[in-house]
Structure formats: structure tokens, C-alpha cells
Amino acid sequence: MSGKSVKIAYWAATGLVALVYLGRATFYITAHDMVAGMYEGVLTFPTYIIWPPAILKIVSFLTQNRVREKKSPYGDLLNRAA
């Protein structure tokens, strides 16, 4: 794969994961009663634990596309394998 194809695949996958996070957070907030019923009935968790994952999913959606230029610990090994 060329460098451009890898970048396109990476950003497409990152965008899909970000949308899943945002969708789940929206579901947690808009359908709180249903989610609370699942947490209490199926998982036997208290309902106050619903808000932290919803907030963290929104934060992860907002910060997921932040790219930091770091050197890979694997060096050029992954590029040579492709």
C-alpha cells in the first residue's frame, strides 16, 4: 500500500470509531431510562455510573483525531512489512 492509501484507511477507521463513540454517548444521554434499566437489570450496576462513560466517550470523540507526531517504538519495521 502506498503512503496515501494508508493515511486514507487510517483516517476512515478513526472516523468510524469516533462516530461509534459519539453515537453511544448520544444513546446514553437521550435514552437514559432505557440504559438505566439495562445497567440495573442486566449488569446490576448502579445508575450513577452511566454519566462518566457518556462524558468520556464525548471527550474521546473530540480528542481522537488529534495527531501527535511521535516516533514509533518499532521504527521502520511496520512500513517495511507492508
C-alpha positions in Angstrom: 0.0 0.0 0.0 1.2 3.5 -0.7 1.5 6.1 2.0 -1.6 7.9 0.8 -3.7 4.7 0.9 -2.5 4.0 4.4 -3.4 7.5 5.6 -6.9 7.3 4.0 -7.5 3.9 5.6 -6.3 5.2 8.9 -8.5 8.3 8.9 -11.5 6.3 7.7 -11.1 3.8 10.5 -10.5 6.6 13.0 -13.6 8.5 11.8 -15.8 5.4 12.1 -14.6 4.7 15.7 -15.2 8.3 16.6 -18.7 8.2 15.2 -19.4 5.0 17.2 -18.2 6.7 20.4 -20.4 9.7 19.7 -23.4 7.6 18.9 -23.0 5.6 22.1 -22.7 8.7 24.2 -25.8 10.2 22.5 -27.7 7.0 23.3 -26.6 7.1 26.9 -27.9 10.7 27.2 -31.1 10.6 25.2 -32.3 7.1 26.3 -31.1 7.4 29.9 -34.1 5.5 31.3 -33.6 2.5 29.0 -29.8 2.5 29.7 -30.5 2.8 33.4 -32.8 -0.3 33.2 -30.1 -2.3 31.4 -27.5 -1.2 33.9 -29.7 -2.2 36.9 -31.4 -5.3 35.5 -28.7 -7.0 33.3 -25.4 -5.7 34.7 -26.5 -5.0 38.3 -24.6 -1.7 38.3 -25.8 1.5 39.9 -27.3 4.1 37.6 -25.0 6.9 38.6 -22.2 5.1 36.7 -23.9 5.9 33.3 -22.7 9.6 33.2 -18.9 9.1 33.4 -18.8 6.7 30.4 -21.0 9.1 28.4 -18.8 12.1 29.2 -15.6 10.1 28.5 -17.0 9.0 25.1 -17.7 12.6 24.1 -14.2 13.6 25.2 -12.7 10.7 23.3 -14.7 11.7 20.2 -13.4 15.2 20.5 -9.7 14.2 21.1 -9.5 11.1 18.9 -8.5 13.0 15.7 -5.6 14.9 17.4 -2.5 13.6 15.8 0.8 13.8 17.6 4.0 13.3 15.7 5.8 10.6 17.6 8.4 8.2 16.6 7.2 4.6 16.6 8.8 2.3 19.1 9.0 -0.2 16.2 11.0 2.2 14.0 10.5 1.4 10.3 9.6 -2.2 10.9 5.9 -1.8 10.1 6.5 0.2 6.9 8.9 -2.4 5.7 6.5 -5.3 6.4 3.7 -3.7 4.3 
